[in-house]
């Protein structure tokens, strides 16, 4: 189903760090509570979704945080980092979409915004990691043209999990 309600995708503002922290923490807990213990989720949220952490991500000139809003409420967001080691690959750190908006094209719109920004900045590749048990997200990224290029450890609290590494080339003719 495609979106029919009006929504806006725009850059996050520093004044929205608290609302973003609450949104991200809620979605992380909602998504991973079946796979991870509550203490591990709490530790991950404290480390990665505090107001200060979100403010730092929003303020970082080598990154971008895009919010999707509906009626001035956050319904999704994306965080992408452009300051890679090789200076040509961007890293999609997160795309989170509220459960009520999933399957309606919002994640696709957020991803298109990220891809456009990465191309404008001269990036030639976009990489991401995704929990190996998140079949819905993996299928979404594959439909968007991403390919699995490896795996990596991802720690949530004390729980070490396996994430798939996925990538898409942003310039035709390059190999992933």
C-alpha positions in Angstrom: 0.0 0.0 0.0 1.3 3.4 -0.9 1.1 6.5 1.3 -2.1 8.6 0.9 -1.8 10.9 3.9 0.4 14.0 3.6 3.7 13.7 5.3 7.0 15.6 5.3 10.6 14.4 5.1 13.1 17.0 6.3 16.3 17.5 8.2 16.0 17.2 11.9 16.5 20.3 14.0 18.5 20.4 17.3 15.4 21.3 19.2 13.9 17.9 18.2 16.6 15.8 19.8 14.3 14.9 22.8 11.4 13.9 20.7 13.7 11.9 18.4 15.3 10.1 21.4 11.9 9.1 22.7 10.8 7.9 19.3 14.0 5.9 18.5 14.0 4.3 22.0 10.4 3.3 21.7 10.9 1.7 18.2 14.1 -0.1 19.2 12.4 -1.6 22.2 9.3 -2.5 20.2 11.3 -4.1 17.4 13.9 -6.1 19.4 12.1 -7.1 22.6 11.5 -10.7 21.3 15.2 -11.2 20.5 17.0 -9.4 23.3 16.7 -9.2 27.1 15.2 -6.1 28.6 18.5 -5.2 30.4 20.4 -5.4 27.2 17.9 -3.3 25.3 17.9 -0.7 28.2 21.7 -0.5 28.0 21.7 -0.1 24.2 19.0 2.6 24.4 20.9 4.5 27.2 24.1 4.4 25.1 22.6 5.2 21.7 19.3 7.0 22.1 19.9 9.6 24.8 18.9 13.2 24.1 22.5 14.1 24.1 23.4 11.4 21.6 20.6 12.4 19.3 21.6 16.1 19.6 25.2 15.1 18.6 23.9 13.1 15.6 21.7 16.0 14.5 24.6 18.5 14.8 27.2 16.4 13.1 28.2 18.1 9.8 29.5 14.7 8.5 26.1 13.1 8.9 22.4 13.8 8.3 19.3 13.0 10.2 16.1 13.1 8.2 12.7 13.0 10.0 9.4 11.9 8.5 6.6 13.7 10.2 2.8 13.7 10.0 0.8 16.3 11.9 4.1 17.5 13.5 4.7 14.0 15.0 7.7 11.9 14.1 6.6 8.8 12.2 10.0 7.7 10.9 13.6 8.8 10.6 16.9 8.0 8.9 20.5 8.7 10.1 23.3 8.5 7.6 27.0 9.1 8.1 29.2 10.5 5.3 32.6 10.6 7.0 33.8 7.1 6.1 37.3 5.8 6.3 37.6 5.5 2.5 35.9 8.9 1.9 33.7 7.4 -0.7 31.2 5.2 1.2 28.3 6.5 3.2 26.9 4.5 6.1 23.2 4.2 6.7 23.1 3.9 10.4 19.3 3.7 10.8 16.0 3.8 9.1 13.2 3.5 11.7 9.5 3.7 10.8 6.6 3.6 13.3 4.7 0.3 13.1 1.5 2.0 12.0 3.3 3.4 8.9 5.1 0.2 7.8 4.2 -1.2 4.4 3.0 2.1 3.2 6.1 3.4 1.3 7.5 5.6 4.0 10.8 3.6 4.4 11.2 3.8 0.6 10.8 7.6 0.7 13.3 7.9 3.6 15.8 5.7 1.7 15.4 7.7 -1.5 16.1 10.9 0.5 19.3 9.3 1.9 20.4 8.0 -1.5 19.8 11.5 -3.0 21.8 13.2 -0.3 24.7 10.7 -0.6 24.9 11.2 -4.4 24.8 15.0 -3.9 27.8 14.7 -1.6 29.7 12.6 -4.1 29.5 9.3 -2.3 29.9 6.2 -4.6 28.5 3.6 -2.3 26.0 3.3 0.6 26.5 0.6 3.2 24.4 -0.6 6.1 24.1 -3.3 8.7 20.9 -5.1 9.5 20.1 -7.7 12.2 20.3 -11.1 10.5 16.9 -12.1 11.9 15.1 -9.0 10.6 13.7 -10.6 7.5 11.4 -7.7 6.7 14.2 -5.2 6.6 16.5 -7.5 4.7 13.8 -8.0 2.0 13.2 -4.2 1.9 16.9 -3.5 1.3 17.2 -6.3 -1.3 14.2 -4.9 -3.2 16.0 -1.5 -3.2 19.0 -3.0 -4.8 21.3 -3.7 -1.8 23.4 -6.8 -1.8 24.8 -8.7 1.2 28.5 -8.2 1.3 29.4 -9.9 4.6 28.5 -9.9 8.3 29.6 -8.2 11.5 29.1 -8.4 15.2 26.6 -6.0 16.7 26.4 -5.6 20.5 23.2 -4.8 22.3 24.1 -4.4 25.9 26.0 -7.6 26.7 24.4 -9.6 23.8 26.6 -10.0 20.8 24.4 -10.5 17.7 25.2 -11.0 14.0 24.3 -8.3 11.5 24.5 -8.6 7.7 26.5 -6.0 5.9 24.7 -4.8 2.8 25.7 -2.2 0.2 24.6 -0.5 -3.0 26.7 1.3 -5.5 25.6 4.8 -6.2 27.4 5.1 -9.5 26.5 2.7 -12.3 29.2 0.3 -13.4 30.8 -0.1 -10.0 30.8 -3.6 -8.3 29.5 -4.0 -4.8 
